[in-house]
Amino acid sequence: MTTLGYANGRGYQGESNNQPAGPKICCTAPSKFSALARPRFDLSLFDTTAPDYLQEAGIPLSDETHGGEDVAIYAAGVNAHLIHGSMEQNWIFYVMADALRLGK
């Protein structure tokens, strides 16, 4: 199992119109997917470090709509010091809830 997962995209492991079931490689644009007929594939049998390896996706789409990369966040004003550098996304909720005085 890899540590990063995409909710949707071309990495769906079910069979597509241009690749068999299993881990996918870049860069094809499938237009049709079949349901995954078996449990997840054992990724230790595949080279997940290959440049054309597509990260596993849970829902088949021709493109992903939500990636796993870091996204910049900025803040100004009171308590802006709470937003900095690389942060866990759950912390952002608490900072925003405090700024909006939710639950008070």
N, CA, C and O atoms as a Tinker XYZ file with bonds, in Angstrom:
   416  protein
     1  N      0.858000   -1.175000    0.000000    73     2
     2  CA     0.000000    0.000000    0.000000    64     1     3
     3  C      0.899000    1.231000    0.000000    63     2     4     5
     4  O      1.877000    1.295000    0.746000    81     3
     5  N      0.569000    2.191000   -0.826000    73     3     6
     6  CA     1.322000    3.442000   -0.837000    64     5     7
     7  C      0.685000    4.410000    0.165000    63     6     8     9
     8  O     -0.473000    4.237000    0.544000    81     7
     9  N      1.428000    5.409000    0.587000    73     7    10
    10  CA     0.925000    6.314000    1.622000    64     9    11
    11  C     -0.003000    7.379000    1.078000    63    10    12    13
    12  O     -0.806000    7.930000    1.830000    81    11
    13  N      0.084000    7.681000   -0.198000    73    11    14
    14  CA    -0.752000    8.713000   -0.798000    64    13    15
    15  C     -1.825000    8.056000   -1.641000    63    14    16    17
    16  O     -1.536000    7.139000   -2.409000    81    15
    17  N     -3.040000    8.505000   -1.511000    73    15    18
    18  CA    -4.114000    7.958000   -2.321000    64    17    19
    19  C     -4.935000    9.080000   -2.920000    63    18    20    21
    20  O     -5.125000   10.126000   -2.300000    81    19
    21  N     -5.411000    8.859000   -4.109000    73    19    22
    22  CA    -6.294000    9.819000   -4.754000    64    21    23
    23  C     -7.715000    9.290000   -4.658000    63    22    24    25
    24  O     -7.942000    8.089000   -4.803000    81    23
    25  N     -8.650000   10.157000   -4.421000    73    23    26
    26  CA   -10.039000    9.727000   -4.342000    64    25    27
    27  C    -10.533000    9.262000   -5.702000    63    26    28    29
    28  O    -11.333000    8.331000   -5.789000    81    27
    29  N    -10.064000    9.901000   -6.755000    73    27    30
    30  CA   -10.531000    9.549000   -8.087000    64    29    31
    31  C     -9.447000    9.809000   -9.131000    63    30    32    33
    32  O     -8.447000   10.469000   -8.851000    81    31
    33  N     -9.655000    9.289000  -10.320000    73    31    34
    34  CA    -8.715000    9.550000  -11.401000    64    33    35
    35  C     -8.381000    8.340000  -12.240000    63    34    36    37
    36  O     -9.055000    7.312000  -12.163000    81    35
    37  N     -7.338000    8.462000  -13.042000    73    35    38
    38  CA    -6.925000    7.422000  -13.974000    64    37    39
    39  C     -6.278000    6.228000  -13.298000    63    38    40    41
    40  O     -6.098000    5.190000  -13.935000    81    39
    41  N     -5.924000    6.345000  -12.027000    73    39    42
    42  CA    -5.256000    5.260000  -11.326000    64    41    43
    43  C     -6.192000    4.191000  -10.787000    63    42    44    45
    44  O     -5.749000    3.280000  -10.088000    81    43
    45  N     -7.469000    4.287000  -11.098000    73    43    46
    46  CA    -8.430000    3.266000  -10.670000    64    45    47
    47  C     -7.964000    1.906000  -11.180000    63    46    48    49
    48  O     -7.615000    1.777000  -12.354000    81    47
    49  N     -7.951000    0.888000  -10.315000    73    47    50
    50  CA    -7.341000   -0.384000  -10.666000    64    49    51
    51  C     -8.249000   -1.349000  -11.432000    63    50    52    53
    52  O     -7.795000   -2.424000  -11.824000    81    51
    53  N     -9.488000   -1.003000  -11.650000    73    51    54
    54  CA   -10.354000   -1.840000  -12.471000    64    53    55
    55  C     -9.935000   -1.752000  -13.937000    63    54    56    57
    56  O     -9.178000   -0.859000  -14.318000    81    55
    57  N    -10.419000   -2.662000  -14.738000    73    55    58
    58  CA   -10.079000   -2.676000  -16.170000    64    57    59
    59  C    -10.659000   -1.440000  -16.861000    63    58    60    61
    60  O    -11.777000   -1.022000  -16.559000    81    59
    61  N     -9.898000   -0.864000  -17.781000    73    59    62
    62  CA   -10.394000    0.253000  -18.583000    64    61    63
    63  C    -10.363000   -0.169000  -20.054000    63    62    64    65
    64  O     -9.904000   -1.261000  -20.391000    81    63
    65  N    -10.854000    0.705000  -20.911000    73    63    66
    66  CA   -10.885000    0.356000  -22.321000    64    65    67
    67  C     -9.487000    0.283000  -22.941000    63    66    68    69
    68  O     -9.341000   -0.226000  -24.052000    81    67
    69  N     -8.453000    0.781000  -22.245000    73    67    70
    70  CA    -7.111000    0.715000  -22.826000    64    69    71
    71  C     -6.039000    0.133000  -21.904000    63    70    72    73
    72  O     -4.863000    0.129000  -22.269000    81    71
    73  N     -6.414000   -0.359000  -20.719000    73    71    74
    74  CA    -5.457000   -1.034000  -19.842000    64    73    75
    75  C     -6.163000   -2.144000  -19.060000    63    74    76    77
    76  O     -7.332000   -2.000000  -18.703000    81    75
    77  N     -5.472000   -3.236000  -18.796000    73    75    78
    78  CA    -6.085000   -4.317000  -18.011000    64    77    79
    79  C     -6.221000   -3.924000  -16.545000    63    78    80    81
    80  O     -5.681000   -2.906000  -16.112000    81    79
    81  N     -6.940000   -4.735000  -15.794000    73    79    82
    82  CA    -7.085000   -4.502000  -14.359000    64    81    83
    83  C     -5.717000   -4.548000  -13.690000    63    82    84    85
    84  O     -4.834000   -5.301000  -14.101000    81    83
    85  N     -5.557000   -3.738000  -12.664000    73    83    86
    86  CA    -4.290000   -3.665000  -11.941000    64    85    87
    87  C     -3.765000   -2.249000  -11.939000    63    86    88    89
    88  O     -4.405000   -1.349000  -12.482000    81    87
    89  N     -2.600000   -2.037000  -11.332000    73    87    90
    90  CA    -2.007000   -0.704000  -11.318000    64    89    91
    91  C     -1.856000   -0.151000  -12.730000    63    90    92    93
    92  O     -1.562000   -0.893000  -13.668000    81    91
    93  N     -2.055000    1.133000  -12.873000    73    91    94
    94  CA    -2.054000    1.779000  -14.190000    64    93    95
    95  C     -0.772000    2.567000  -14.423000    63    94    96    97
    96  O     -0.084000    2.976000  -13.487000    81    95
    97  N     -0.476000    2.764000  -15.702000    73    95    98
    98  CA     0.660000    3.597000  -16.080000    64    97    99
    99  C      0.153000    4.795000  -16.866000    63    98   100   101
   100  O     -0.907000    4.745000  -17.490000    81    99
   101  N      0.911000    5.853000  -16.826000    73    99   102
   102  CA     0.591000    7.081000  -17.527000    64   101   103
   103  C      0.909000    6.908000  -18.999000    63   102   104   105
   104  O      1.744000    6.037000  -19.241000    81   103
   105  N      0.479000    7.471000  -19.873000    73   103   106
   106  CA    -0.439000    8.583000  -19.948000    64   105   107
   107  C     -1.509000    8.250000  -20.976000    63   106   108   109
   108  O     -1.438000    8.706000  -22.117000    81   107
   109  N     -2.455000    7.497000  -20.598000    73   107   110
   110  CA    -3.578000    7.172000  -21.456000    64   109   111
   111  C     -4.830000    7.820000  -20.892000    63   110   112   113
   112  O     -4.906000    8.094000  -19.695000    81   111
   113  N     -5.787000    8.059000  -21.731000    73   111   114
   114  CA    -7.027000    8.681000  -21.294000    64   113   115
   115  C     -8.172000    7.696000  -21.485000    63   114   116   117
   116  O     -8.792000    7.674000  -22.548000    81   115
   117  N     -8.465000    6.877000  -20.467000    73   115   118
   118  CA    -9.546000    5.906000  -20.600000    64   117   119
   119  C    -10.899000    6.594000  -20.717000    63   118   120   121
   120  O    -11.120000    7.655000  -20.134000    81   119
   121  N    -11.787000    5.990000  -21.461000    73   119   122
   122  CA   -13.136000    6.538000  -21.596000    64   121   123
   123  C    -14.176000    5.607000  -21.000000    63   122   124   125
   124  O    -15.344000    5.976000  -20.880000    81   123
   125  N    -13.761000    4.398000  -20.623000    73   123   126
   126  CA   -14.703000    3.421000  -20.067000    64   125   127
   127  C    -13.968000    2.576000  -19.034000    63   126   128   129
   128  O    -12.836000    2.156000  -19.272000    81   127
   129  N    -14.596000    2.325000  -17.897000    73   127   130
   130  CA   -14.021000    1.519000  -16.828000    64   129   131
   131  C    -14.958000    0.377000  -16.482000    63   130   132   133
   132  O    -16.175000    0.500000  -16.622000    81   131
   133  N    -14.392000   -0.731000  -16.030000    73   131   134
   134  CA   -15.175000   -1.853000  -15.508000    64   133   135
   135  C    -14.989000   -1.896000  -14.001000    63   134   136   137
   136  O    -13.980000   -1.431000  -13.470000    81   135
   137  N    -15.975000   -2.459000  -13.322000    73   135   138
   138  CA   -15.881000   -2.585000  -11.862000    64   137   139
   139  C    -14.685000   -3.449000  -11.490000    63   138   140   141
   140  O    -14.319000   -4.370000  -12.220000    81   139
   141  N    -14.093000   -3.148000  -10.370000    73   139   142
   142  CA   -12.968000   -3.927000   -9.866000    64   141   143
   143  C    -13.498000   -5.276000   -9.408000    63   142   144   145
   144  O    -14.320000   -5.346000   -8.495000    81   143
   145  N    -13.034000   -6.340000  -10.035000    73   143   146
   146  CA   -13.582000   -7.675000   -9.786000    64   145   147
   147  C    -12.862000   -8.433000   -8.681000    63   146   148   149
   148  O    -13.220000   -9.571000   -8.377000    81   147
   149  N    -11.865000   -7.826000   -8.085000    73   147   150
   150  CA   -11.104000   -8.496000   -7.032000    64   149   151
   151  C    -10.640000   -7.463000   -6.013000    63   150   152   153
   152  O    -10.756000   -6.264000   -6.267000    81   151
   153  N    -10.121000   -7.894000   -4.873000    73   151   154
   154  CA    -9.607000   -6.932000   -3.893000    64   153   155
   155  C     -8.410000   -6.156000   -4.463000    63   154   156   157
   156  O     -7.966000   -6.411000   -5.582000    81   155
   157  N     -7.920000   -5.241000   -3.699000    73   155   158
   158  CA    -6.774000   -4.434000   -4.139000    64   157   159
   159  C     -5.592000   -5.313000   -4.519000    63   158   160   161
   160  O     -5.391000   -6.390000   -3.958000    81   159
   161  N     -4.822000   -4.834000   -5.478000    73   159   162
   162  CA    -3.640000   -5.554000   -5.932000    64   161   163
   163  C     -2.499000   -5.370000   -4.939000    63   162   164   165
   164  O     -2.422000   -4.352000   -4.252000    81   163
   165  N     -1.624000   -6.352000   -4.870000    73   163   166
   166  CA    -0.439000   -6.291000   -4.018000    64   165   167
   167  C      0.596000   -5.418000   -4.723000    63   166   168   169
   168  O      1.226000   -5.857000   -5.685000    81   167
   169  N      0.771000   -4.205000   -4.258000    73   167   170
   170  CA     1.655000   -3.253000   -4.939000    64   169   171
   171  C      3.126000   -3.597000   -4.798000    63   170   172   173
   172  O      3.958000   -3.020000   -5.499000    81   171
   173  N      3.471000   -4.524000   -3.907000    73   171   174
   174  CA     4.880000   -4.925000   -3.816000    64   173   175
   175  C      5.310000   -5.689000   -5.071000    63   174   176   177
   176  O      6.503000   -5.888000   -5.300000    81   175
   177  N      4.346000   -6.112000   -5.877000    73   175   178
   178  CA     4.658000   -6.815000   -7.123000    64   177   179
   179  C      4.853000   -5.854000   -8.289000    63   178   180   181
   180  O      5.149000   -6.289000   -9.401000    81   179
   181  N      4.691000   -4.545000   -8.051000    73   179   182
   182  CA     4.785000   -3.534000   -9.108000    64   181   183
   183  C      5.792000   -2.470000   -8.716000    63   182   184   185
   184  O      6.030000   -2.232000   -7.532000    81   183
   185  N      6.375000   -1.839000   -9.705000    73   183   186
   186  CA     7.342000   -0.766000   -9.454000    64   185   187
   187  C      6.601000    0.554000   -9.282000    63   186   188   189
   188  O      6.335000    1.254000  -10.259000    81   187
   189  N      6.269000    0.890000   -8.046000    73   187   190
   190  CA     5.531000    2.123000   -7.768000    64   189   191
   191  C      6.428000    3.363000   -7.839000    63   190   192   193
   192  O      5.942000    4.486000   -7.704000    81   191
   193  N      7.731000    3.165000   -8.050000    73   191   194
   194  CA     8.647000    4.307000   -8.195000    64   193   195
   195  C      8.879000    4.651000   -9.661000    63   194   196   197
   196  O      9.578000    5.618000   -9.962000    81   195
   197  N      8.308000    3.880000  -10.572000    73   195   198
   198  CA     8.487000    4.150000  -12.005000    64   197   199
   199  C      7.853000    5.497000  -12.350000    63   198   200   201
   200  O      6.781000    5.825000  -11.840000    81   199
   201  N      8.503000    6.275000  -13.207000    73   199   202
   202  CA     7.983000    7.600000  -13.541000    64   201   203
   203  C      6.583000    7.591000  -14.159000    63   202   204   205
   204  O      5.860000    8.582000  -14.064000    81   203
   205  N      6.198000    6.481000  -14.789000    73   203   206
   206  CA     4.873000    6.442000  -15.419000    64   205   207
   207  C      3.819000    5.718000  -14.576000    63   206   208   209
   208  O      2.703000    5.494000  -15.044000    81   207
   209  N      4.167000    5.349000  -13.333000    73   207   210
   210  CA     3.197000    4.707000  -12.438000    64   209   211
   211  C      2.135000    5.726000  -12.026000    63   210   212   213
   212  O      2.472000    6.846000  -11.639000    81   211
   213  N      0.869000    5.354000  -12.103000    73   211   214
   214  CA    -0.218000    6.220000  -11.658000    64   213   215
   215  C     -0.652000    5.798000  -10.265000    63   214   216   217
   216  O     -0.937000    4.625000  -10.026000    81   215
   217  N     -0.701000    6.736000   -9.366000    73   215   218
   218  CA    -1.126000    6.464000   -7.997000    64   217   219
   219  C     -2.535000    5.904000   -7.987000    63   218   220   221
   220  O     -3.386000    6.342000   -8.762000    81   219
   221  N     -2.784000    4.944000   -7.121000    73   219   222
   222  CA    -4.082000    4.287000   -7.032000    64   221   223
   223  C     -5.199000    5.286000   -6.750000    63   222   224   225
   224  O     -5.037000    6.206000   -5.948000    81   223
   225  N     -6.326000    5.095000   -7.417000    73   223   226
   226  CA    -7.501000    5.937000   -7.211000    64   225   227
   227  C     -8.696000    5.053000   -6.866000    63   226   228   229
   228  O     -8.800000    3.927000   -7.353000    81   227
   229  N     -9.588000    5.555000   -6.035000    73   227   230
   230  CA   -10.739000    4.779000   -5.598000    64   229   231
   231  C    -11.920000    4.821000   -6.544000    63   230   232   233
   232  O    -12.692000    3.865000   -6.611000    81   231
   233  N    -12.073000    5.908000   -7.275000    73   231   234
   234  CA   -13.211000    6.087000   -8.181000    64   233   235
   235  C    -12.672000    6.402000   -9.572000    63   234   236   237
   236  O    -11.844000    7.301000   -9.722000    81   235
   237  N    -13.129000    5.675000  -10.590000    73   235   238
   238  CA   -12.599000    5.905000  -11.930000    64   237   239
   239  C    -13.102000    7.202000  -12.565000    63   238   240   241
   240  O    -14.307000    7.434000  -12.657000    81   239
   241  N    -12.169000    8.035000  -12.996000    73   239   242
   242  CA   -12.458000    9.237000  -13.775000    64   241   243
   243  C    -11.324000    9.423000  -14.765000    63   242   244   245
   244  O    -10.223000    8.913000  -14.556000    81   243
   245  N    -11.585000   10.148000  -15.840000    73   243   246
   246  CA   -10.534000   10.358000  -16.830000    64   245   247
   247  C     -9.449000   11.297000  -16.305000    63   246   248   249
   248  O     -8.340000   11.295000  -16.839000    81   247
   249  N     -9.729000   12.087000  -15.291000    73   247   250
   250  CA    -8.740000   12.944000  -14.627000    64   249   251
   251  C     -9.080000   13.015000  -13.141000    63   250   252   253
   252  O    -10.235000   12.864000  -12.744000    81   251
   253  N     -8.041000   13.249000  -12.323000    73   251   254
   254  CA    -8.306000   13.378000  -10.895000    64   253   255
   255  C     -8.789000   14.783000  -10.591000    63   254   256   257
   256  O     -8.405000   15.739000  -11.265000    81   255
   257  N     -9.628000   14.909000   -9.578000    73   255   258
   258  CA   -10.151000   16.218000   -9.196000    64   257   259
   259  C     -9.667000   16.640000   -7.819000    63   258   260   261
   260  O     -9.914000   17.766000   -7.387000    81   259
   261  N     -8.973000   15.732000   -7.125000    73   259   262
   262  CA    -8.466000   16.070000   -5.796000    64   261   263
   263  C     -7.171000   15.312000   -5.583000    63   262   264   265
   264  O     -7.175000   14.099000   -5.374000    81   263
   265  N     -6.076000   16.028000   -5.638000    73   263   266
   266  CA    -4.770000   15.398000   -5.485000    64   265   267
   267  C     -4.317000   15.340000   -4.042000    63   266   268   269
   268  O     -5.038000   15.749000   -3.133000    81   267
   269  N     -3.127000   14.832000   -3.843000    73   267   270
   270  CA    -2.602000   14.703000   -2.501000    64   269   271
   271  C     -1.414000   15.604000   -2.237000    63   270   272   273
   272  O     -0.720000   15.438000   -1.234000    81   271
   273  N     -1.169000   16.557000   -3.123000    73   271   274
   274  CA    -0.006000   17.410000   -2.952000    64   273   275
   275  C     -0.264000   18.516000   -1.928000    63   274   276   277
   276  O     -1.410000   18.830000   -1.606000    81   275
   277  N      0.819000   19.094000   -1.428000    73   275   278
   278  CA     0.704000   20.197000   -0.481000    64   277   279
   279  C      0.129000   21.414000   -1.182000    63   278   280   281
   280  O      0.406000   21.654000   -2.358000    81   279
   281  N     -0.671000   22.177000   -0.456000    73   279   282
   282  CA    -1.280000   23.389000   -0.973000    64   281   283
   283  C     -0.911000   24.526000   -0.030000    63   282   284   285
   284  O     -0.977000   24.382000    1.191000    81   283
   285  N     -0.525000   25.648000   -0.605000    73   283   286
   286  CA    -0.130000   26.803000    0.213000    64   285   287
   287  C     -1.338000   27.390000    0.940000    63   286   288   289
   288  O     -2.449000   27.419000    0.410000    81   287
   289  N     -1.099000   27.852000    2.155000    73   287   290
   290  CA    -2.133000   28.558000    2.921000    64   289   291
   291  C     -1.462000   29.761000    3.578000    63   290   292   293
   292  O     -0.351000   29.661000    4.097000    81   291
   293  N     -2.147000   30.888000    3.546000    73   291   294
   294  CA    -1.594000   32.132000    4.073000    64   293   295
   295  C     -2.580000   32.744000    5.053000    63   294   296   297
   296  O     -3.786000   32.511000    4.963000    81   295
   297  N     -2.063000   33.525000    5.987000    73   295   298
   298  CA    -2.921000   34.201000    6.954000    64   297   299
   299  C     -2.327000   35.555000    7.299000    63   298   300   301
   300  O     -1.112000   35.749000    7.260000    81   299
   301  N     -3.204000   36.484000    7.635000    73   299   302
   302  CA    -2.791000   37.810000    8.075000    64   301   303
   303  C     -3.715000   38.207000    9.224000    63   302   304   305
   304  O     -4.880000   37.809000    9.258000    81   303
   305  N     -3.197000   38.982000   10.148000    73   303   306
   306  CA    -4.020000   39.472000   11.241000    64   305   307
   307  C     -3.789000   38.711000   12.532000    63   306   308   309
   308  O     -2.790000   38.013000   12.706000    81   307
   309  N     -4.750000   38.873000   13.433000    73   307   310
   310  CA    -4.670000   38.248000   14.748000    64   309   311
   311  C     -4.554000   36.732000   14.594000    63   310   312   313
   312  O     -5.298000   36.123000   13.826000    81   311
   313  N     -3.641000   36.142000   15.311000    73   311   314
   314  CA    -3.381000   34.696000   15.307000    64   313   315
   315  C     -2.874000   34.156000   13.978000    63   314   316   317
   316  O     -2.921000   32.948000   13.748000    81   315
   317  N     -2.390000   35.028000   13.099000    73   315   318
   318  CA    -1.823000   34.563000   11.830000    64   317   319
   319  C     -0.604000   33.680000   12.069000    63   318   320   321
   320  O     -0.245000   32.870000   11.214000    81   319
   321  N      0.030000   33.833000   13.223000    73   319   322
   322  CA     1.199000   33.009000   13.541000    64   321   323
   323  C      0.844000   31.525000   13.661000    63   322   324   325
   324  O      1.734000   30.675000   13.654000    81   323
   325  N     -0.446000   31.210000   13.772000    73   323   326
   326  CA    -0.873000   29.812000   13.874000    64   325   327
   327  C     -0.812000   29.078000   12.526000    63   326   328   329
   328  O     -0.859000   27.849000   12.473000    81   327
   329  N     -0.707000   29.850000   11.448000    73   327   330
   330  CA    -0.604000   29.286000   10.096000    64   329   331
   331  C      0.829000   29.520000    9.617000    63   330   332   333
   332  O      1.275000   30.660000    9.487000    81   331
   333  N      1.541000   28.422000    9.357000    73   331   334
   334  CA     2.935000   28.561000    8.914000    64   333   335
   335  C      3.442000   27.256000    8.335000    63   334   336   337
   336  O      3.029000   26.180000    8.768000    81   335
   337  N      4.328000   27.340000    7.365000    73   335   338
   338  CA     5.025000   26.165000    6.830000    64   337   339
   339  C      4.119000   25.015000    6.447000    63   338   340   341
   340  O      3.004000   25.221000    5.969000    81   339
   341  N      4.596000   23.821000    6.657000    73   339   342
   342  CA     3.840000   22.607000    6.350000    64   341   343
   343  C      3.020000   22.229000    7.572000    63   342   344   345
   344  O      3.557000   22.088000    8.671000    81   343
   345  N      1.715000   22.067000    7.374000    73   343   346
   346  CA     0.813000   21.814000    8.492000    64   345   347
   347  C     -0.116000   20.650000    8.179000    63   346   348   349
   348  O     -0.380000   20.362000    7.011000    81   347
   349  N     -0.604000   19.992000    9.195000    73   347   350
   350  CA    -1.645000   18.986000    9.036000    64   349   351
   351  C     -2.953000   19.716000    8.723000    63   350   352   353
   352  O     -3.253000   20.754000    9.313000    81   351
   353  N     -3.722000   19.162000    7.790000    73   351   354
   354  CA    -4.934000   19.860000    7.369000    64   353   355
   355  C     -5.975000   19.982000    8.481000    63   354   356   357
   356  O     -6.770000   20.922000    8.466000    81   355
   357  N     -5.991000   19.066000    9.436000    73   355   358
   358  CA    -6.978000   19.163000   10.505000    64   357   359
   359  C     -6.728000   20.386000   11.388000    63   358   360   361
   360  O     -7.667000   20.916000   11.981000    81   359
   361  N     -5.479000   20.840000   11.486000    73   359   362
   362  CA    -5.167000   22.017000   12.293000    64   361   363
   363  C     -5.821000   23.259000   11.695000    63   362   364   365
   364  O     -6.245000   24.148000   12.433000    81   363
   365  N     -5.908000   23.329000   10.372000    73   363   366
   366  CA    -6.499000   24.492000    9.695000    64   365   367
   367  C     -7.955000   24.664000   10.139000    63   366   368   369
   368  O     -8.413000   25.789000   10.338000    81   367
   369  N     -8.671000   23.571000   10.292000    73   367   370
   370  CA   -10.059000   23.646000   10.765000    64   369   371
   371  C    -10.128000   24.354000   12.112000    63   370   372   373
   372  O    -10.960000   25.241000   12.302000    81   371
   373  N     -9.263000   23.972000   13.045000    73   371   374
   374  CA    -9.309000   24.556000   14.387000    64   373   375
   375  C     -8.953000   26.044000   14.376000    63   374   376   377
   376  O     -9.533000   26.829000   15.126000    81   375
   377  N     -8.011000   26.423000   13.535000    73   375   378
   378  CA    -7.647000   27.838000   13.426000    64   377   379
   379  C     -8.826000   28.624000   12.857000    63   378   380   381
   380  O     -9.156000   29.701000   13.352000    81   379
   381  N     -9.457000   28.084000   11.817000    73   379   382
   382  CA   -10.605000   28.778000   11.216000    64   381   383
   383  C    -11.785000   28.828000   12.193000    63   382   384   385
   384  O    -12.449000   29.859000   12.307000    81   383
   385  N    -12.045000   27.736000   12.889000    73   383   386
   386  CA   -13.145000   27.709000   13.858000    64   385   387
   387  C    -12.919000   28.745000   14.952000    63   386   388   389
   388  O    -13.864000   29.406000   15.384000    81   387
   389  N    -11.677000   28.891000   15.401000    73   387   390
   390  CA   -11.360000   29.891000   16.416000    64   389   391
   391  C    -11.564000   31.298000   15.859000    63   390   392   393
   392  O    -12.141000   32.157000   16.527000    81   391
   393  N    -11.087000   31.533000   14.627000    73   391   394
   394  CA   -11.225000   32.866000   14.025000    64   393   395
   395  C    -12.688000   33.232000   13.824000    63   394   396   397
   396  O    -13.055000   34.400000   13.959000    81   395
   397  N    -13.525000   32.259000   13.504000    73   395   398
   398  CA   -14.946000   32.499000   13.271000    64   397   399
   399  C    -15.770000   32.418000   14.564000    63   398   400   401
   400  O    -16.982000   32.631000   14.557000    81   399
   401  N    -15.086000   32.107000   15.669000    73   399   402
   402  CA   -15.713000   31.975000   16.980000    64   401   403
   403  C    -16.838000   30.926000   16.974000    63   402   404   405
   404  O    -17.895000   31.116000   17.575000    81   403
   405  N    -16.575000   29.827000   16.281000    73   403   406
   406  CA   -17.547000   28.730000   16.264000    64   405   407
   407  C    -17.497000   27.989000   17.590000    63   406   408   409
   408  O    -16.416000   27.753000   18.129000    81   407
   409  N    -18.616000   27.635000   18.102000    73   407   410
   410  CA   -18.678000   26.883000   19.353000    64   409   411
   411  C    -18.470000   27.732000   20.593000    63   410   412   413
   412  O    -18.299000   27.189000   21.684000    81   411
   413  N    -18.481000   29.052000   20.452000    73   411   414
   414  CA   -18.303000   29.923000   21.629000    64   413   415
   415  C    -19.548000   30.707000   21.913000    63   414   416
   416  O    -19.582000   31.489000   22.863000    81   415
